[in-house]
Amino acid sequence: MPARRFSAILKNTLMYVGLIIFLLPFLLVILNSFKTTQHFIENPIAWPKNFSFSNYIDAFQKMNFMQGFINSLVITVFGVLLIILFSAMTGYLFVRFKWKVNKVLFFMMLAAMTVPFQVIMIPLVMLYGNLGLLDSKTVLIFMYMGFGIPLGVFMFHGFIKGISYELEESSFIDGCTRPRTFFQIVLPLLKPIIVTLAVLDVLWIWNDYLLPSLVLLSPGNRTLPLSTYAFFSTYTVDYGPLMAALVMTIIPVLILYIILQDHVIKGITEGAIK
Amino acid sequence: MKNNKKLNNVGIFLFFGGPSLFAFAVVFLIPFIVGLYLTFTNWHIINNDWSFVGFSNYVDVFRDKTFLTQLEFTIWYVIFTVLISNFLAFFIALVLTSGVKGERWLRAGYFTPNLIGGIVLGYLWQTLFSRVLPFLGQQYGWTLFETSWLTSTDKAFWALVIATSWQLAGYLMIIYIAGFTGVPKDVLEAASIDGANKSTILRKIILRLSIPAIVVCIFLSLSRSFLTYDLNLSLTKGGPFGSTELATYHIVQKAFLSNQYAIGQAEAIILFVIVAVVALTQSYLLKKLEVEV
């Protein structure tokens, strides 16, 4: 079957050439991050004369990379942990206790998922501004928790529904309390959905710009997207360091992605189907 | 005894639900209600006056020529982004599920643009459009690229569409792949034994059976592109001459730069209603085409 083999080769080539074209923007930025601004402007597609890291050192200092990185890390880690812990607990509550109030609250959370952040941002900034609660990482983490809870509860709700109750019952007979049963028996069973939710929430919080730009006002609190923005608006024509800054912001997520590749893909699939 | 049980239940409710319900109420629910009320007042940051003005903010929004032009601009941007990203994603997913070597790596590769946020995405494409493409255009005489797309009012539109579709396509591809894997193999085999050709199989079977995935993908791409902000800010900054301001960008400017909070909020609610109506209509219409296996 030569025709069939030919079409298979064609398909493979098409996909790999397509991928290279698709990733070309990344490759060009990486290549140019090693050039001087002068060289970049003269020829943005040429191979770098010598791989110099001076742009990286320059950008690292000027955009205060370390501070932005640590701020982003703290906000993402705590935000994601809080969302997972509390939405798992609430999802459990809604599945195991069919009280009227729970049904109403669950419905409200489902409805909330359809409301975009843009509808909340103005009153949010107004209210928290009046209370003097802006410009605080703790408040921002708390906001992420509030916005992330509905999707979390929804996903845990769907998963816990499929877990049989017998295991928990036997643990009650052994004299375990409700909270202890939850933490020792139910929570470990939720691992697959925890990973899915963590992937979705890490990508969201790490890359988010709009909410932190409204909440975090002082430069010391800037997350990575905020420092990237500040850096670009200040040094608009200094292309060398700008390219290096882009590469540096992409690297942390890229490393995580290479390690967790399959989980990320699975998380996206499950998040979309749910 | 009964009282004790009730007290116990309240305890369980507060322990398991308390923290998340508190956060949900304080971060989402209260601002949502205050936001709705805000649109019926003339609240201003200077005088802090909350007098009730009825629907006048909404009337103002529809009288505002700039907002209407920007809404129209946003709608064109959404139409092209949704079409291009979905076609690309559908096509890549189709080829990737038909037995290609290294499918796992290809899938991961096409997904990579989704790791970066809108700000970085915008700057990445900004350098391409303002430096790399004009260089190539001048070097090789490609007139299309000779000047930066970002300085031309029509071409900046396409820059936005291309950058968004580039990222979205990889995301939607993942969902389409999941949809295609759900198409039963025996149905496909039966069809090809019955002599159906490739395009018939694609149109009559694959397309029909992956309608749930199509609904999700169009829904996602619609709501994402309608609400684009970061990319708009970093790629074009609304320029040249305010010609590429998408709706969310306009709302942020209105509220936080010109301090017109009430009108900005009314615009946000109108945008939300448009997204909801469009998204629900498309899923209703497409679902009518759905078939059961």
HADDOCK unambig.tbl for C-alpha pairs under 7 A between the chains (distance, minus, plus):
assign (segid A and resid 12 and name CA) (segid B and resid 100 and name CA) 5.83 0.50 0.50
assign (segid A and resid 12 and name CA) (segid B and resid 101 and name CA) 6.75 0.50 0.50
assign (segid A and resid 19 and name CA) (segid B and resid 109 and name CA) 6.90 0.50 0.50
assign (segid A and resid 19 and name CA) (segid B and resid 110 and name CA) 6.44 0.50 0.50
assign (segid A and resid 44 and name CA) (segid B and resid 132 and name CA) 5.63 0.50 0.50
assign (segid A and resid 86 and name CA) (segid B and resid 19 and name CA) 6.76 0.50 0.50
assign (segid A and resid 86 and name CA) (segid B and resid 20 and name CA) 5.67 0.50 0.50
assign (segid A and resid 87 and name CA) (segid B and resid 20 and name CA) 6.57 0.50 0.50
assign (segid A and resid 89 and name CA) (segid B and resid 16 and name CA) 5.00 0.50 0.50
assign (segid A and resid 89 and name CA) (segid B and resid 17 and name CA) 6.80 0.50 0.50
assign (segid A and resid 90 and name CA) (segid B and resid 16 and name CA) 5.31 0.50 0.50
assign (segid A and resid 90 and name CA) (segid B and resid 17 and name CA) 4.84 0.50 0.50
assign (segid A and resid 93 and name CA) (segid B and resid 16 and name CA) 6.09 0.50 0.50
assign (segid A and resid 93 and name CA) (segid B and resid 17 and name CA) 6.84 0.50 0.50
assign (segid A and resid 116 and name CA) (segid B and resid 272 and name CA) 6.93 0.50 0.50
assign (segid A and resid 118 and name CA) (segid B and resid 268 and name CA) 6.11 0.50 0.50
assign (segid A and resid 119 and name CA) (segid B and resid 265 and name CA) 6.80 0.50 0.50
assign (segid A and resid 119 and name CA) (segid B and resid 268 and name CA) 5.27 0.50 0.50
assign (segid A and resid 119 and name CA) (segid B and resid 269 and name CA) 5.94 0.50 0.50
assign (segid A and resid 120 and name CA) (segid B and resid 28 and name CA) 6.94 0.50 0.50
assign (segid A and resid 120 and name CA) (segid B and resid 31 and name CA) 5.98 0.50 0.50
assign (segid A and resid 120 and name CA) (segid B and resid 32 and name CA) 5.66 0.50 0.50
assign (segid A and resid 120 and name CA) (segid B and resid 35 and name CA) 6.83 0.50 0.50
assign (segid A and resid 122 and name CA) (segid B and resid 261 and name CA) 6.74 0.50 0.50
assign (segid A and resid 122 and name CA) (segid B and resid 265 and name CA) 6.48 0.50 0.50
assign (segid A and resid 123 and name CA) (segid B and resid 31 and name CA) 5.20 0.50 0.50
assign (segid A and resid 123 and name CA) (segid B and resid 34 and name CA) 6.39 0.50 0.50
assign (segid A and resid 123 and name CA) (segid B and resid 35 and name CA) 5.18 0.50 0.50
assign (segid A and resid 124 and name CA) (segid B and resid 31 and name CA) 5.44 0.50 0.50
assign (segid A and resid 142 and name CA) (segid B and resid 23 and name CA) 6.96 0.50 0.50
assign (segid A and resid 143 and name CA) (segid B and resid 27 and name CA) 5.80 0.50 0.50
assign (segid A and resid 145 and name CA) (segid B and resid 23 and name CA) 6.67 0.50 0.50
assign (segid A and resid 146 and name CA) (segid B and resid 20 and name CA) 6.94 0.50 0.50
assign (segid A and resid 146 and name CA) (segid B and resid 23 and name CA) 4.54 0.50 0.50
assign (segid A and resid 146 and name CA) (segid B and resid 24 and name CA) 4.40 0.50 0.50
assign (segid A and resid 146 and name CA) (segid B and resid 27 and name CA) 5.35 0.50 0.50
assign (segid A and resid 146 and name CA) (segid B and resid 28 and name CA) 6.60 0.50 0.50
assign (segid A and resid 147 and name CA) (segid B and resid 24 and name CA) 6.79 0.50 0.50
assign (segid A and resid 147 and name CA) (segid B and resid 27 and name CA) 6.93 0.50 0.50
assign (segid A and resid 147 and name CA) (segid B and resid 28 and name CA) 6.71 0.50 0.50
assign (segid A and resid 149 and name CA) (segid B and resid 20 and name CA) 6.52 0.50 0.50
assign (segid A and resid 149 and name CA) (segid B and resid 24 and name CA) 6.86 0.50 0.50
assign (segid A and resid 203 and name CA) (segid B and resid 115 and name CA) 6.72 0.50 0.50
assign (segid A and resid 207 and name CA) (segid B and resid 116 and name CA) 6.46 0.50 0.50
assign (segid A and resid 207 and name CA) (segid B and resid 117 and name CA) 4.44 0.50 0.50
assign (segid A and resid 208 and name CA) (segid B and resid 117 and name CA) 6.59 0.50 0.50
assign (segid A and resid 209 and name CA) (segid B and resid 230 and name CA) 6.58 0.50 0.50
assign (segid A and resid 210 and name CA) (segid B and resid 230 and name CA) 6.96 0.50 0.50
assign (segid A and resid 225 and name CA) (segid B and resid 119 and name CA) 6.41 0.50 0.50
assign (segid A and resid 229 and name CA) (segid B and resid 119 and name CA) 6.90 0.50 0.50
assign (segid A and resid 246 and name CA) (segid B and resid 120 and name CA) 6.47 0.50 0.50
assign (segid A and resid 250 and name CA) (segid B and resid 116 and name CA) 6.41 0.50 0.50
assign (segid A and resid 253 and name CA) (segid B and resid 115 and name CA) 6.42 0.50 0.50
assign (segid A and resid 261 and name CA) (segid B and resid 108 and name CA) 6.92 0.50 0.50
assign (segid A and resid 269 and name CA) (segid B and resid 174 and name CA) 6.31 0.50 0.50
assign (segid A and resid 269 and name CA) (segid B and resid 175 and name CA) 5.65 0.50 0.50
assign (segid A and resid 269 and name CA) (segid B and resid 178 and name CA) 6.71 0.50 0.50
assign (segid A and resid 272 and name CA) (segid B and resid 175 and name CA) 6.88 0.50 0.50
